[in-house]
Amino acid sequence: MESKTLDMAKDAVDYIAFMINEFSLKNHLSMKQSFNYLYRYGGIEFLYEFYDVEHCENPNLTLKAIQDICTRNGGIFLYQ
């Protein structure tokens, strides 16, 4: 049972890293800039909290969702 929990946590971390990378590519930012932005404005928290649903979603829809969340939390709108 513990191994399954660790596997799920690793999958969540891998997914969040993937989404940070996708966000950086979409917005022409470095990985560090993307992580800092998403961490500061709640995008990372959203991805972690809703991993079970979001990892099944189209990545482009998830990118839009995290941009919307970050904007609502004070971040600037980064892409069109």
Sine and cosine of phi, psi and omega as CSV:
sin_phi,cos_phi,sin_psi,cos_psi,sin_omega,cos_omega
0.00,0.00,-0.70,0.72,-0.01,-1.00
-0.88,0.47,-0.62,0.79,0.01,-1.00
-0.89,0.46,-0.63,0.78,0.01,-1.00
-0.90,0.43,-0.65,0.76,0.03,-1.00
-0.90,0.44,-0.67,0.74,0.04,-1.00
-0.91,0.42,-0.63,0.78,0.05,-1.00
-0.89,0.46,-0.67,0.74,0.00,-1.00
-0.91,0.41,-0.64,0.77,0.04,-1.00
-0.91,0.42,-0.67,0.74,0.04,-1.00
-0.89,0.45,-0.67,0.75,0.04,-1.00
-0.88,0.48,-0.66,0.75,0.01,-1.00
-0.90,0.44,-0.70,0.72,0.02,-1.00
-0.89,0.45,-0.69,0.73,0.04,-1.00
-0.87,0.49,-0.67,0.74,0.00,-1.00
-0.91,0.42,-0.70,0.71,0.00,-1.00
-0.89,0.45,-0.66,0.75,0.06,-1.00
-0.88,0.47,-0.66,0.75,0.05,-1.00
-0.87,0.50,-0.71,0.70,-0.03,-1.00
-0.93,0.36,-0.58,0.82,0.08,-1.00
-0.89,0.47,-0.68,0.74,0.04,-1.00
-0.89,0.46,-0.73,0.69,0.01,-1.00
-0.88,0.48,-0.66,0.76,0.03,-1.00
-0.89,0.45,-0.66,0.75,0.00,-1.00
-0.91,0.41,-0.65,0.76,0.02,-1.00
-0.91,0.41,-0.69,0.72,-0.03,-1.00
-0.89,0.45,-0.56,0.83,-0.10,-1.00
-0.96,-0.29,0.11,0.99,0.01,-1.00
0.82,0.57,0.74,0.68,0.02,-1.00
-0.89,-0.46,0.32,-0.95,0.15,-0.99
-0.97,0.25,0.26,-0.97,0.05,-1.00
-0.87,0.50,-0.65,0.76,-0.01,-1.00
-0.90,0.44,-0.69,0.72,0.03,-1.00
-0.89,0.46,-0.67,0.74,0.02,-1.00
-0.89,0.45,-0.74,0.68,0.02,-1.00
-0.86,0.52,-0.74,0.67,-0.03,-1.00
-0.86,0.51,-0.70,0.72,0.01,-1.00
-0.89,0.45,-0.77,0.64,-0.04,-1.00
-0.91,0.42,-0.59,0.80,0.03,-1.00
-0.93,0.38,-0.72,0.69,-0.06,-1.00
-0.90,0.44,-0.61,0.79,-0.12,-0.99
-0.96,-0.29,0.25,0.97,0.18,-0.98
1.00,-0.06,0.06,1.00,-0.01,-1.00
-0.93,0.38,-0.66,0.75,0.01,-1.00
-0.91,0.41,-0.69,0.72,0.01,-1.00
-0.87,0.50,-0.68,0.73,0.05,-1.00
-0.87,0.49,-0.74,0.68,-0.02,-1.00
-0.88,0.48,-0.64,0.77,0.01,-1.00
-0.94,0.33,-0.72,0.69,-0.06,-1.00
-0.90,0.43,-0.60,0.80,-0.07,-1.00
-0.93,-0.37,0.44,0.90,0.01,-1.00
-0.80,0.60,-0.69,0.72,-0.08,-1.00
-0.85,0.53,-0.51,0.86,0.02,-1.00
-1.00,-0.08,-0.74,0.67,-0.14,-0.99
-0.91,0.41,-0.52,0.85,-0.04,-1.00
-0.93,0.36,-0.26,0.97,0.06,-1.00
-1.00,-0.03,-0.16,0.99,-0.08,-1.00
-1.00,0.08,0.36,-0.93,0.11,-0.99
-0.87,0.49,0.79,-0.62,-0.03,-1.00
-0.83,0.56,-0.54,0.84,0.02,-1.00
-0.91,0.41,-0.59,0.81,0.07,-1.00
-0.93,0.36,-0.61,0.79,0.04,-1.00
-0.92,0.38,-0.64,0.77,0.07,-1.00
-0.86,0.52,-0.68,0.73,0.04,-1.00
-0.89,0.45,-0.67,0.74,-0.01,-1.00
-0.89,0.46,-0.70,0.71,-0.02,-1.00
-0.95,0.32,-0.52,0.85,0.09,-1.00
-0.91,0.42,-0.68,0.73,0.03,-1.00
-0.88,0.48,-0.69,0.72,0.00,-1.00
-0.89,0.46,-0.73,0.68,-0.02,-1.00
-0.89,0.46,-0.65,0.76,0.02,-1.00
-0.89,0.45,-0.69,0.73,0.04,-1.00
-0.89,0.45,-0.45,0.89,-0.02,-1.00
-1.00,-0.08,0.25,0.97,0.10,-0.99
0.96,-0.28,-0.06,1.00,0.03,-1.00
-0.97,0.23,0.36,-0.93,0.03,-1.00
-0.99,0.11,0.44,-0.90,0.05,-1.00
-0.97,0.23,0.87,-0.50,-0.15,-0.99
-1.00,-0.06,-0.53,0.85,-0.06,-1.00
-0.70,-0.71,0.30,-0.95,-0.03,-1.00
-0.99,0.12,0.00,0.00,0.00,0.00
